[in-house]
Structure formats: C-alpha cells, structure tokens
Amino acid sequence: MNLKFLVNDYVLIWNVLFQASITEKIHKLKQKLWDNYKIEYNKTYYDKDYILQDYKNFIPNDDTVYNMVLETKEYERIKKDTEKYRNMLLKKWDENKRKVKAELKDILRFNVEDYKVLVVSDLMNTVDTTIIKDQKENVIVFGLKSDGTNKIIIDLLYEILKRETRNYNSKHRNIVKAVIELAILNELPTRLNKRSNYLTGSSARDNIKRQIYPYWLMYLGATKEEMLEYMMRDKIAFNIDDFTYERQLKNVDLLKFIDFCIRNKKHIIKSNDLEVI
C-alpha cells in the first residue's frame, strides 16, 4: 500500500462551498455567492462525483463560482493552511510508513491498494470515502483534526479500511466496524507505541468488541497460555474455558476473520458478562 497526498483546487473549493463554514469570512463569501449566483452555486453541488471520478482532468461546465472563490484572499489563506496540513500528513507517513506497512501486513494478511489522499483543511474535520462509478483511482478526501501525533495516520488508515470493507451487507456493519477497530485503532497503535490501545475507539462498539476479543486473540495467534498476558495488557477479562479455541483463525486474513464473526454472530455476540479490569 502506498499513499500519495495531494491538494486539488476543485476538491478544496467544493468542500469550502458545501461543508460548514470554517471562518466568518468564508461564511460571508458563501452568502454573497449564494445571493448573486444562486443557480450556478446550486449546479456546483452536483460536481462532486465528477471531480472524484477523475480529479486530474475535471473541467466544470460552469466555472463561475470556482473562479470567484479562487480570486479571494480567504481561499488563498485556506489553501496555504491546507498545504501545511498536507505536508504534515506526508511527513508523518514518511516517518512511519515502513513500520506501519510491516505491522499492517501482519495484522491484515492481505494487501491494501494504493490510495490518493485528496487533502482538505483540517478545520473542516471531514472525510469522504465515496466510491464513484468508473473512478480512475482509489481516492479518499481527508481533512480530520490532528493533535500533532502519529494518531492522524491511524485515523487515515481506519477510514481507508472502512472503504476497503464496504461490500459487506449493511446489517453486518457493526461487526465489520468492530473488527476494523480492533485491527486499526487497537492492535496497530499497540504495536507501534509499545503500549495497549485497546480501550480506545467508539464507545458504541465497546461491548461487541469485547465479545469478539477472545476470538481476535486466536486470530492474532495467541495460545491459551498467552491469552492471560493479553488480557492483563489490554485490561479486558474473560473466562478462557468458556471459549472453544479456533485454531484455524491464526491462518486466515482479516476478511475471512470478519466472515467467521458474521457466520457465528449468534454464538459470539450474546454475552454481556465481559468486563474491563
């Protein structure tokens, strides 16, 4: 998996126009455009799919609104800040990609395709993983807030993995997202930071993750004897004797592990007696 970070004017302007206003000046600019170019503004909304389909060659049918935004000092400042954010993302990725890619390959056991990351202002705090018919490349629009740590790369990979597992039936999405959290938000940073990150992630999925956790340890290849060490490390307790040890899990990839959890969900997702210690 390779990531390329880019700033594209059409992507950035579209998000400036249709995301929540990130400054008072942007709000006033959008209001002015709406008041004076309402028809053109409305039409611009429908450009998103065409931009993401082939961002390098996109040409709008009507560039009135784009040009109006491009000519403003406020957009100039936003683009400058976005370029700084893009450089930060690039630096974080370059500093960590060798270790991240090695650990990711070991955790997922399948190859993730290359992605173009179209960067927008982190003030927008937005992600768009929309898949467009006949899309030329794997594209993700990314502009999440960062605390300046490597966590931003974890957040990016999490969004990419959600996109990679998009084909699962929607009724299984809670299981799919729980497994992705275990892989990307929990196990990956645990390995990178040399300390447990298993109490992070969506609180809405805490219970389902803890119920999958015993089987997750089997997937990671932990023996019954090693499971106690993992439980102490991650502060998640369960009775080992209550679970059949599924030896085959250590030999499958993450997608097949998700399939296992879905097939056995009535058996796995039922207990409320797991606890955080």
C-alpha angles and dihedrals in degrees: 000000000000127000126206118192118211140171113214121187096217093049092046095045092047090054092046088054100044107028121078111288110266096197136024090244091054090050091053091046092052091047091051092050091048092050094048105029105028096147093047091045091053093049091051090063090070093055095081098088092047091050093050092044092063112353094174094060102030115135117178120230087226118023096180097111094039091054093047090055094043091057096056127099089223092061089047089056093046092050091049091051090046091053089053090050090048091051090051091052091048092050093048091049094047091049094051108023098099093054094036094050092048094050092041091053090050093048100041100032091205132081120258114214124244117272138203108218109207102203123214130177113299087221086074090060091205142140127191119190095166114155114219125202111257091009110178097216141008102273135181125181108217134184111142123156115260133208089206094258133109088265088093089068090050089051090051093049090048091056091047092051091050087055092047091055096045095118096072117109111269092237088066096048094107091058092044093050092045091055092046089052091051090051103039109020096036117022099032097053089040088061095041096047097035091232133087119274096176096116093062130088135062113346088210089067099040095104097046091046092052090051092051091043098088090054090043089060089051088051089052088053099250114159121225088258092052095048092080090057090051091049091052091046095049098034093233118127132199137154106259092202090062091067132071108230107241102206095182093065094078089063100052132080126245094266092055089047089055088049089052091052092048094048091049099035094121089057097040105036101055112080124092096179099089112112142197111238 
